[in-house]
């Protein structure tokens, strides 16, 4: 009886449910799946997709391995001829979207749907966005991976040792430490470096990309001293960017750049001399003005870096590296710089300037320099597109360009026509309207006379 019951149940199950299993199309087969790089301009994704049923939808999903405020998946819709075998291709043009830093990991996959509704998602593939014209070599040490192509092993080892020592000093002085490996791409010179990334200023010597854990610098063997400082400077930006990564707020420029310069060690004699002169002559810039971008005027830019270093040095040496870490994490949690300073130190930006000026022997702030209460902007979280601008790119200038903005010309001609010409044109218009009015009245009178004659 049990056998018969089982056979009946099996027969019922096979009659009720098998057709969807028997007629379901197998998943599509994705072959020749590749990404072709034309660095630094484009990357072209290609694949051949085959199915037993006609394929009527193909979507390319792609993105990069980076810090974001949420999962970011970009989608492209390549053109193709529907059929059981389709050739799909789509090109990501960095010249339109903005380029990625060398060394970025790009991932992609294909999502296809056939006429039966069967959807297939290919396995995820990755490629490293990097030029192939250089013979890249690599050495590693703990959290650092240094890539270079020009210079001998001793040159690369020197830079790696400097970077490792810089990270150790940063951890001791500021509490900043890497939580993931950082890639340093060392180009033979600044020209090669600028060729590898689009739309960067001509004076750029190094760039930090905290969201990608990548630093790129142009360092020649004849400029090694500058290169050692530059890599520690940019590494600091990566660590600060990682520690403070948030969609809620940001780090003021004086704090970010001040930490980076502080990590290099003492100021060079020229920068120290300029700072001393500004203290003596009472020409220091206000701390509030250093919270946003620095001036393009060379003297002010150099003073901005030196002064930021001095402010950060005062905070660390007066209150300790633990308080500096707390200040950064408070900013990460969405506090403004005034709110963060009040919470950690009990004073706002102006209070910080007063304390700092007192510590370095500078004259007090002038009364006219006292700021009024201003509303604090609210930061709205956004999701940064993978092809968009980097979250934090910090250039290390070799030469700061002067502003190209020119002043107004007091002798410029008036923008409107002369008064006499205006009155003359107005008179002509009135005369023309009068003539048109007389003509219209004449036509009306003539029509009335003709109508009166017919009625008689």
Rosetta blueprint (number, residue, H / E / L):
1 X L
2 X H
3 X H
4 X H
5 X H
6 X H
7 X H
8 X H
9 X H
10 X H
11 X H
12 X H
13 X H
14 X H
15 X H
16 X H
17 X H
18 X H
19 X H
20 X H
21 X H
22 X H
23 X H
24 X L
25 X L
26 X L
27 X L
28 X L
29 X E
30 X E
31 X E
32 X E
33 X E
34 X E
35 X E
36 X E
37 X E
38 X E
39 X L
40 X L
41 X L
42 X E
43 X E
44 X E
45 X E
46 X E
47 X E
48 X E
49 X E
50 X E
51 X E
52 X E
53 X E
54 X E
55 X E
56 X E
57 X E
58 X E
59 X E
60 X E
61 X E
62 X E
63 X E
64 X E
65 X L
66 X L
67 X L
68 X L
69 X L
70 X L
71 X L
72 X L
73 X L
74 X E
75 X E
76 X E
77 X L
78 X L
79 X L
80 X L
81 X L
82 X L
83 X E
84 X E
85 X E
86 X E
87 X E
88 X E
89 X E
90 X E
91 X E
92 X E
93 X E
94 X H
95 X H
96 X H
97 X H
98 X L
99 X L
100 X L
101 X L
102 X L
103 X L
104 X E
105 X E
106 X E
107 X E
108 X E
109 X E
110 X E
111 X E
112 X E
113 X E
114 X E
115 X L
116 X L
117 X L
118 X L
119 X E
120 X E
121 X E
122 X L
123 X L
124 X L
125 X E
126 X E
127 X E
128 X E
129 X E
130 X L
131 X L
132 X L
133 X L
134 X L
135 X L
136 X L
137 X E
138 X E
139 X E
140 X E
141 X E
142 X L
143 X L
144 X E
145 X E
146 X E
147 X E
148 X E
149 X L
150 X L
151 X L
152 X L
153 X H
154 X H
155 X H
156 X H
157 X H
158 X H
159 X H
160 X H
161 X H
162 X H
163 X H
164 X H
165 X H
166 X H
167 X H
168 X H
169 X H
170 X H
171 X H
172 X H
173 X H
174 X H
175 X L
176 X L
177 X L
178 X L
179 X L
180 X L
181 X L
182 X E
183 X E
184 X E
185 X E
186 X E
187 X E
188 X L
189 X L
190 X H
191 X H
192 X H
193 X H
194 X H
195 X H
196 X L
197 X L
198 X L
199 X L
200 X L
201 X L
202 X L
203 X L
204 X E
205 X L
206 X E
207 X E
208 X E
209 X E
210 X L
211 X L
212 X L
213 X L
214 X E
215 X E
216 X E
217 X E
218 X E
219 X L
220 X L
221 X H
222 X H
223 X H
224 X H
225 X H
226 X H
227 X H
228 X H
229 X H
230 X H
231 X H
232 X H
233 X H
234 X H
235 X H
236 X H
237 X H
238 X H
239 X H
240 X H
241 X H
242 X H
243 X H
244 X L
245 X L
246 X L
247 X L
248 X L
249 X L
250 X L
251 X L
252 X L
253 X H
254 X H
255 X H
256 X H
257 X H
258 X H
259 X H
260 X H
261 X H
262 X H
263 X H
264 X H
265 X L
266 X L
267 X L
268 X L
269 X H
270 X H
271 X H
272 X H
273 X H
274 X H
275 X H
276 X H
277 X H
278 X H
279 X H
280 X H
281 X H
282 X L
283 X L
284 X L
285 X L
286 X L
287 X L
288 X H
289 X H
290 X H
291 X H
292 X L
293 X L
294 X L
295 X L
296 X L
297 X L
298 X H
299 X H
300 X H
301 X H
302 X H
303 X H
304 X H
305 X H
306 X H
307 X H
308 X H
309 X H
310 X H
311 X H
312 X H
313 X H
314 X H
315 X H
316 X H
317 X H
318 X H
319 X H
320 X L
321 X H
322 X H
323 X H
324 X H
325 X H
326 X H
327 X H
328 X H
329 X H
330 X H
331 X H
332 X H
333 X L
334 X L
335 X L
336 X L
337 X H
338 X H
339 X H
340 X H
341 X H
342 X H
343 X H
344 X H
345 X L
346 X L
347 X L
348 X L
349 X H
350 X H
351 X H
352 X H
353 X H
354 X H
355 X H
356 X H
357 X H
358 X H
359 X H
360 X H
361 X L
362 X L
363 X L
364 X L
365 X L
366 X L
367 X H
368 X H
369 X H
370 X L
371 X L
372 X L
373 X L
374 X L
375 X L
376 X L
377 X L
378 X L
379 X L
380 X L
381 X L
382 X L
383 X L
384 X L
385 X L
386 X L
387 X L
388 X L
389 X L
390 X L
391 X L
392 X L
393 X E
394 X L
395 X L
396 X L
397 X E
398 X L
399 X L
400 X L
401 X L
402 X L
403 X L
404 X L
405 X L
406 X L
407 X L
408 X L
409 X L
410 X L
411 X L
412 X L
413 X L
414 X L
415 X L
416 X L
417 X L
418 X L
419 X H
420 X H
421 X H
422 X H
423 X H
424 X H
425 X H
426 X H
427 X H
428 X H
429 X H
430 X H
431 X H
432 X H
433 X H
434 X H
435 X H
436 X H
437 X H
438 X H
439 X H
440 X H
441 X H
442 X H
443 X H
444 X H
445 X H
446 X H
447 X H
448 X H
449 X H
450 X H
451 X H
452 X H
453 X H
454 X H
455 X H
456 X L
